[in-house]
Amino acid sequence: MIDYQGPLETDLPGVSVDGSVSRQWAQGTALLSQLKASNQLGATVIVGLGTNGEISPAAFDAMMSVLSGASKVIFVNTHVDRPWQDPNNAVLAQGVAKYPNAVLVDWNALATENPSWFGSDGTHLAIGGTGAQALASLIASKAS
């Protein structure tokens, strides 16, 4: 989320972003649990995790348990040249299908069509660049 934090804050005024380098799914679940316990979660929650490691269906369900009171949970799928990309995206798609308050942003499809948006690693966007703006707009379209 660090790559697209600025455009996301522009597209969704009032959004609070807690991005971190290399955050794992379990760390994200723990953070969301802490935020929920301190009444700091909004009605809509955006989750952009899965680029840095595997996600299991049980881990997805555990996160949704934490987010059970959210009106909408927006999951951004992954675009990363790693063996877990497709399995993670499948877990996200299957998980979202199980929960009526969950929505999937298909970042992988848009990213695949626009390889010029990425740095040499094919994963990271230029901060505030065209790809970051496109991703923020895609997320914002699901938030309304």
LUMMARLO-813935 format. One record per atom (N, C-alpha, C): z, y, x; residue in three letters. Coordinates in steps of 0.1 Angstrom, whole numbers, padded with zeros to 4 digits, always signed. Layout:
REM residues N
ZYXAla
...
This chain:
REM residues 144
+0000-0012+0008Met
+0000+0000+0000Met
+0000+0013+0008Met
+0004+0011+0021Ile
+0004+0023+0029Ile
-0010+0029+0030Ile
-0020+0021+0031Asp
-0034+0026+0032Asp
-0038+0034+0020Asp
-0033+0031+0009Tyr
-0037+0039-0003Tyr
-0026+0046-0010Tyr
-0015+0048-0004Gln
-0004+0055-0010Gln
-0007+0069-0015Gln
-0014+0077-0006Gly
-0017+0091-0010Gly
-0026+0092-0022Gly
-0037+0085-0022Pro
-0046+0085-0034Pro
-0039+0080-0046Pro
-0030+0070-0045Leu
-0023+0064-0056Leu
-0014+0074-0062Leu
-0007+0082-0053Glu
+0002+0092-0058Glu
-0005+0104-0065Glu
-0018+0106-0061Thr
-0026+0116-0067Thr
-0031+0111-0081Thr
-0035+0098-0082Asp
-0040+0093-0094Asp
-0030+0090-0104Asp
-0017+0087-0100Leu
-0006+0084-0109Leu
+0006+0093-0105Leu
+0005+0105-0110Pro
+0016+0114-0107Pro
+0030+0109-0111Pro
+0039+0110-0102Gly
+0053+0105-0104Gly
+0055+0091-0100Gly
+0044+0084-0095Val
+0046+0070-0090Val
+0054+0071-0077Val
+0063+0061-0076Ser
+0071+0059-0064Ser
+0066+0047-0056Ser
+0062+0049-0044Val
+0056+0039-0036Val
+0066+0035-0025Val
+0069+0022-0024Asp
+0077+0017-0013Asp
+0069+0007-0005Asp
+0060+0012+0004Gly
+0052+0003+0012Gly
+0058+0000+0025Gly
+0055-0011+0031Ser
+0061-0015+0044Ser
+0051-0024+0051Ser
+0050-0023+0064Val
+0041-0031+0072Val
+0045-0045+0072Val
+0036-0054+0069Ser
+0038-0069+0069Ser
+0048-0074+0060Ser
+0051-0068+0049Arg
+0061-0073+0039Arg
+0056-0086+0033Arg
+0065-0095+0032Gln
+0062-0108+0026Gln
+0066-0108+0012Gln
+0061-0118+0004Trp
+0064-0119-0010Trp
+0079-0119-0013Trp
+0086-0128-0006Ala
+0100-0129-0009Ala
+0108-0116-0007Ala
+0104-0109+0004Gln
+0110-0096+0006Gln
+0107-0086-0005Gln
+0095-0087-0011Gly
+0091-0078-0022Gly
+0100-0082-0034Gly
+0102-0094-0037Thr
+0110-0099-0048Thr
+0124-0094-0046Thr
+0130-0095-0034Ala
+0143-0090-0031Ala
+0144-0075-0033Ala
+0134-0068-0029Leu
+0134-0053-0030Leu
+0134-0049-0045Leu
+0125-0056-0053Leu
+0124-0053-0067Leu
+0137-0056-0074Leu
+0144-0067-0070Ser
+0157-0070-0076Ser
+0167-0059-0073Ser
+0167-0054-0061Gln
+0176-0043-0057Gln
+0173-0031-0065Gln
+0160-0027-0067Leu
+0156-0016-0074Leu
+0160-0017-0089Leu
+0158-0029-0094Lys
+0162-0032-0108Lys
+0177-0030-0110Lys
+0185-0036-0101Ala
+0200-0035-0102Ala
+0205-0021-0101Ala
+0197-0012-0095Ser
+0202+0002-0094Ser
+0194+0011-0103Ser
+0187+0005-0113Asn
+0180+0012-0124Asn
+0169+0022-0118Asn
+0162+0017-0107Gln
+0152+0025-0101Gln
+0138+0020-0104Gln
+0136+0010-0112Leu
+0123+0005-0116Leu
+0118+0013-0128Leu
+0105+0017-0127Gly
+0099+0023-0139Gly
+0094+0012-0149Gly
+0089+0017-0160Ala
+0084+0008-0170Ala
+0071+0000-0165Ala
+0064+0006-0156Thr
+0052+0000-0150Thr
+0055-0002-0135Thr
+0052-0014-0131Val
+0055-0018-0117Val
+0042-0023-0111Val
+0038-0018-0099Ile
+0026-0022-0092Ile
+0030-0030-0080Ile
+0025-0042-0079Val
+0028-0051-0068Val
+0015-0054-0060Val
+0016-0049-0047Gly
+0005-0051-0038Gly
+0009-0060-0026Gly
+0012-0072-0029Leu
+0017-0082-0018Leu
+0008-0094-0018Leu
+0008-0101-0007Gly
+0000-0113-0006Gly
-0009-0113+0006Gly
-0011-0102+0012Thr
-0020-0101+0023Thr
-0014-0108+0036Thr
-0001-0108+0037Asn
+0006-0112+0049Asn
+0011-0127+0049Asn
+0009-0134+0038Gly
+0014-0148+0038Gly
+0011-0154+0024Gly
+0015-0167+0024Glu
+0012-0174+0011Glu
+0022-0171+0000Glu
+0016-0172-0012Ile
+0024-0171-0025Ile
+0023-0184-0032Ile
+0035-0189-0037Ser
+0035-0201-0045Ser
+0036-0197-0059Ser
+0032-0206-0068Pro
+0034-0203-0083Pro
+0049-0201-0086Pro
+0058-0208-0079Ala
+0072-0206-0082Ala
+0077-0192-0077Ala
+0071-0187-0066Ala
+0075-0174-0061Ala
+0070-0163-0071Ala
+0058-0165-0076Phe
+0053-0156-0086Phe
+0062-0156-0098Phe
+0066-0167-0103Asp
+0075-0168-0115Asp
+0088-0161-0112Asp
+0093-0163-0099Ala
+0106-0157-0096Ala
+0105-0142-0096Ala
+0094-0136-0092Met
+0092-0122-0092Met
+0091-0117-0107Met
+0084-0125-0115Met
+0082-0121-0129Met
+0096-0122-0136Met
+0105-0131-0132Ser
+0118-0131-0137Ser
+0126-0118-0134Ser
+0124-0113-0122Val
+0131-0101-0118Val
+0125-0089-0127Val
+0112-0090-0129Leu
+0105-0079-0136Leu
+0104-0082-0152Leu
+0112-0090-0157Ser
+0111-0094-0171Ser
+0112-0082-0180Ser
+0119-0071-0176Gly
+0121-0060-0185Gly
+0110-0049-0184Gly
+0100-0051-0175Ala
+0090-0041-0173Ala
+0080-0042-0184Ala
+0075-0030-0188Ser
+0064-0030-0199Ser
+0051-0036-0194Ser
+0048-0032-0181Lys
+0036-0037-0175Lys
+0038-0039-0160Lys
+0033-0050-0155Val
+0033-0054-0141Val
+0019-0055-0136Val
+0015-0047-0127Ile
+0001-0047-0122Ile
+0001-0054-0108Ile
-0006-0065-0107Phe
-0007-0072-0095Phe
-0021-0069-0088Phe
-0021-0065-0076Val
-0033-0063-0068Val
-0036-0075-0060Val
-0048-0082-0062Asn
-0051-0094-0055Asn
-0055-0090-0040Asn
-0057-0100-0032Thr
-0058-0097-0018Thr
-0072-0098-0013Thr
-0075-0091-0002His
-0087-0092+0005His
-0083-0092+0020His
-0083-0104+0025Val
-0078-0106+0039Val
-0086-0118+0045Val
-0090-0117+0057Asp
-0097-0128+0064Asp
-0086-0138+0069Asp
-0080-0145+0060Arg
-0070-0155+0063Arg
-0071-0166+0053Arg
-0066-0178+0057Pro
-0068-0190+0049Pro
-0061-0189+0035Pro
-0051-0180+0034Trp
-0043-0179+0022Trp
-0050-0169+0012Trp
-0060-0162+0015Gln
-0066-0153+0006Gln
-0070-0159-0008Gln
-0078-0169-0008Asp
-0082-0175-0020Asp
-0071-0182-0028Asp
-0063-0190-0021Pro
-0051-0196-0028Pro
-0042-0186-0034Pro
-0039-0175-0027Asn
-0031-0165-0032Asn
-0037-0158-0045Asn
-0050-0155-0044Asn
-0057-0149-0055Asn
-0057-0158-0067Asn
-0058-0171-0065Ala
-0057-0181-0076Ala
-0043-0181-0082Ala
-0032-0180-0074Val
-0019-0180-0079Val
-0017-0167-0087Val
-0022-0156-0082Leu
-0021-0143-0090Leu
-0028-0144-0103Leu
-0040-0149-0103Ala
-0048-0150-0115Ala
-0041-0159-0125Ala
-0037-0170-0121Gln
-0030-0180-0130Gln
-0017-0174-0135Gln
-0010-0168-0126Gly
+0003-0162-0130Gly
+0002-0151-0140Gly
-0008-0142-0138Val
-0010-0131-0147Val
-0014-0137-0161Val
-0021-0147-0161Ala
-0025-0153-0174Ala
-0013-0159-0182Ala
-0002-0161-0175Lys
+0010-0167-0182Lys
+0019-0156-0188Lys
+0017-0144-0184Tyr
+0027-0133-0188Tyr
+0019-0122-0195Tyr
+0023-0119-0207Pro
+0016-0109-0215Pro
+0017-0095-0209Pro
+0028-0092-0201Asn
+0030-0079-0196Asn
+0024-0077-0182Asn
+0016-0088-0177Ala
+0011-0088-0164Ala
-0004-0085-0164Ala
-0009-0077-0155Val
-0023-0073-0154Val
-0028-0076-0139Val
-0040-0080-0138Leu
-0046-0082-0124Leu
-0056-0072-0121Leu
-0055-0066-0109Val
-0065-0057-0103Val
-0073-0066-0093Val
-0086-0067-0096Asp
-0094-0076-0087Asp
-0099-0068-0075Asp
-0090-0065-0066Trp
-0094-0057-0054Trp
-0104-0065-0046Trp
-0102-0078-0045Asn
-0110-0087-0036Asn
-0125-0085-0040Asn
-0128-0085-0053Ala
-0142-0084-0057Ala
-0148-0070-0053Ala
-0141-0060-0055Leu
-0146-0046-0051Leu
-0147-0045-0036Leu
-0137-0050-0029Ala
-0137-0049-0014Ala
-0148-0057-0008Ala
-0151-0069-0014Thr
-0162-0077-0009Thr
-0175-0070-0010Thr
-0177-0062-0020Glu
-0189-0055-0022Glu
-0191-0043-0013Glu
-0180-0039-0006Asn
-0179-0026+0001Asn
-0173-0028+0015Asn
-0179-0037+0024Pro
-0173-0039+0037Pro
-0172-0027+0046Pro
-0180-0017+0043Ser
-0179-0005+0052Ser
-0166+0003+0050Ser
-0158+0000+0040Trp
-0146+0007+0038Trp
-0135+0003+0048Trp
-0137-0008+0055Phe
-0126-0014+0063Phe
-0128-0011+0078Phe
-0116-0012+0085Gly
-0116-0011+0099Gly
-0122-0024+0105Gly
-0121-0026+0118Ser
-0127-0037+0125Ser
-0120-0050+0121Ser
-0108-0050+0115Asp
-0102-0063+0111Asp
-0106-0067+0098Asp
-0114-0059+0090Gly
-0119-0063+0077Gly
-0108-0063+0066Gly
-0096-0059+0069Thr
-0085-0059+0060Thr
-0079-0046+0057Thr
-0078-0037+0067His
-0071-0024+0065His
-0081-0013+0063His
-0077-0005+0053Leu
-0086+0007+0050Leu
-0082+0019+0058Leu
-0091+0028+0059Ala
-0088+0041+0065Ala
-0079+0048+0055Ala
-0067+0053+0060Ile
-0058+0059+0052Ile
-0064+0072+0045Ile
-0064+0072+0032Gly
-0070+0082+0024Gly
-0085+0082+0024Gly
-0092+0072+0030Gly
-0106+0071+0030Gly
-0112+0067+0016Gly
-0125+0064+0016Thr
-0132+0061+0004Thr
-0127+0048-0002Thr
-0124+0038+0006Gly
-0119+0026+0000Gly
-0105+0027-0006Gly
-0096+0035+0001Ala
-0083+0038-0004Ala
-0084+0045-0017Ala
-0093+0054-0018Gln
-0094+0062-0031Gln
-0099+0053-0042Gln
-0109+0044-0038Ala
-0114+0034-0048Ala
-0103+0025-0053Ala
-0095+0020-0044Leu
-0085+0011-0048Leu
-0074+0018-0057Leu
-0070+0030-0053Ala
-0061+0037-0061Ala
-0066+0040-0075Ala
-0079+0043-0076Ser
-0085+0045-0089Ser
-0086+0033-0098Ser
-0089+0021-0091Leu
-0089+0009-0098Leu
-0075+0005-0104Leu
-0065+0007-0096Ile
-0051+0005-0100Ile
-0048+0014-0112Ile
-0051+0027-0110Ala
-0048+0037-0121Ala
-0054+0033-0134Ala
-0066+0028-0133Ser
-0073+0024-0146Ser
-0066+0013-0153Ser
-0058+0005-0146Lys
-0050-0006-0153Lys
-0037-0001-0157Lys
-0032+0010-0152Ala
-0019+0016-0155Ala
-0018+0022-0169Ala
-0030+0027-0174Ser
-0029+0034-0186Ser
-0029+0025-0198Ser
